[in-house]
Each structure stands twice: as C-alpha cells, then as structure tokens.
Amino acid sequence: MNQATLDRLFGVTSAFDHPVTVGITIGVVGALVAAAPLMAIVFRWRQVEQPQREELWKRYRSWLVLAPLMFVPVLIGAATTIAAIAVLSILCYREFARATGLFREKMMSATVVVGMLFITFAVADHWYGFFMALGPLGVSVIAAVAILADRPKGYIQRVALGTWGFLLFGVGLGHLGYMANDVDYRPLILTILVCVEANDIFAYLAGKSIGHRKLVPNTSPNKTLGGALGAVLLTTALYALLGHFLFEGSVLASPVHLMGLGLIISVAGQLGDLMLSSIKRDLGIKDMGVTLPGHGGLLDRFDSLILVAPAVYHYVAYFRGFGLDQEIRIITGG
C-alpha cells in the first residue's frame, strides 16, 4: 500500500484541501446555525399550528445529529467513508427486512448481509471487476440459498425480496462507497449528499408555492408536478454551480454535462423517494422506522441515494473515471 493510498484512506489532514469541500462544510454549518433563529422568527410572526411547530423542531434536532454523522466520516478519510456507507446499507436493509417480514428468513437475511460485506471488501480493495461481478453473483447465491430451506411455498417472494434488498442497499449504495477510491472523493460525495437533500427541500418549497396538480396521488398525495419541476430546475442549477468548481479542468466541467448530472440527481432522487413511498403504501405503513424523530427511519431519509448513487457513478465513470490514478487491489495485491 503506497503513501498516496494511505493518505486517501486515513489522511484527515487533507480534509479541506478542495475548495468545494470547504464551501459545502461552511454552508451546511451556517444553515444549521441560522435555522433555529429563523424558525423562531417565523413562528413568532406567522400563525403556525403547534403540532407543525413541534414537527419542525423535531426535524431540526435530528439534523443536528444527522449532519455530523453524514459529514464527519467523509472528512476523516476514505476508510471511514466506506465503513459508514457499509453500516448505512446494512441498517437500511434491516429496516426493509423488518417492514416486509423478510427478517424472519434468517438464512436469507444472513446471505444478503454477507453479500453486502463482500461489496464493502471489493470497494475497500479498489477491485472494480469483483465489485461489478458481485451484483449478478449475489443474486445467484440468494436464489440458490433459498432452495436449502426446502419450502417451495413462498420461494419466489423470498428470493425477490432478498434480491431486491441486496441490489438496492448493497449494490446501489455500494456505488457511493466506491467513489471513495477517487482522490477527490470528499467533494464528489459531499456534493451528491447536499444536492440530494436540497432536492427534497426544493420539491417541498416549489410544491407549496406553485404546486397544484398532483404528480402520483395514489403513491404520494403530497407530491405535485410543480414541486417536481421546481426541484429539477433548482437542483440542476445547484449541482451545475458546485460541479463547475468540482470538475474544473475535466470534460465534465462543460455546461451540458453539469446540467445532465444535475438532472440525473433530481429525477433519480425523486424516483427513489417515490419508490419507497410505493413500498410503504403497499405495506400499509407510514415510515420504515423510528430512528430519526421527524423523519422516520434511515431508509426514509436516504431513499433518494439508492438510485442516485449508481446513476451518478456510471455517468462520471464513463466520461472521467474514478480513481484511475490510484492504487488498485490494495488488499489482495492484484
């Protein structure tokens, strides 16, 4: 393992080397500091129902905990970033398994979690071939292991849920972890996180302002066409602004690519949110968990990333690549 790899994995002293990382960190800290007095002023001068006030304060307090949990591992180093995303993947699968009843299938759930650990190993090793192979291989193993229970009744459902959980939370979020193999992984990942969360806020604000026509009322009654279009425009503009400094000097710095990536993040993020809404509607539940007061479970908060991470990864990888100048197979020594 060379010095460049060690610096990427554990080099906390280089946390703020990139201006985008500095700008995003200052912006997020500033927003959290300013939010409390701003809400107090709004509540003082506008009539806001007490239950809504309490809900907003709950969300704010949750963000005071959630924001450091999202940012600190990325700032510390690539190793903690990969580990944090692995933990997030497993916890999201746990919520999914409990909500769908798949947690009762001990062997199936164990197989899915082991598959996620293999993905984490491939990511940490910077072994792209193994990482890409684990998707189809994992599905095959899940289908095979399910046979061992010798219960044909419900086989299709067990395999479908196990496969879906593995692909969404293991492979999907694993792409976010693989970005940590790039020397500029901090601004890359932080930009995605900020734009995904801003996308939700933009959709809410635009929906309240210009949203009249429902988007998919049976899936998510509060989502409007105006909110979705407003989020697309604002998120694309935000990503284009950050991406201009992030990809400076590369082909992705062109306006066409920046707008394309912003569009991908907004559309994929909203589809990820609607996908989880469809799951919850089908199950007849409001939230996937109670981990985050005011937000629900971790999966309720990070659902957008499931589709955004692989979409952005493969777009950027095609035109720019990830970690092409970094040591590969740093554990297995290939």
Buried (B, 14 or more C-beta within 10 A) or exposed (E): EEEEBBBBBBBEEBBEEBEBBEBBBEEBEEEBEEBEEEBEEEBEEEEEEEEEEEEBBBBBBBBEEBBBEBBEBBBBBBBBBBBBBBBBBBBBBBBBBBBBEBBEBEEBBEBBBBBBEBBBBBBBBBBBEBBEEBBEEBBEBBBEBBEEBEEEEEBEBBBBBBBBBBBBBBBBBBBBBBBBBBBBBBBBBBBBBBBBBBBBEBBBBBBEEEBEEBBBEEBBEBBBBBBBBBBBBBBBBBBBBBBBBBBEEEEBBBEEBBBBBBBBBBBBBBBBBBBBBBBBBEEEEEBBBEBBEBBBBBBBBBBBBBBBBBBBBEBBBEBBEBBEEBBBBBEEEE
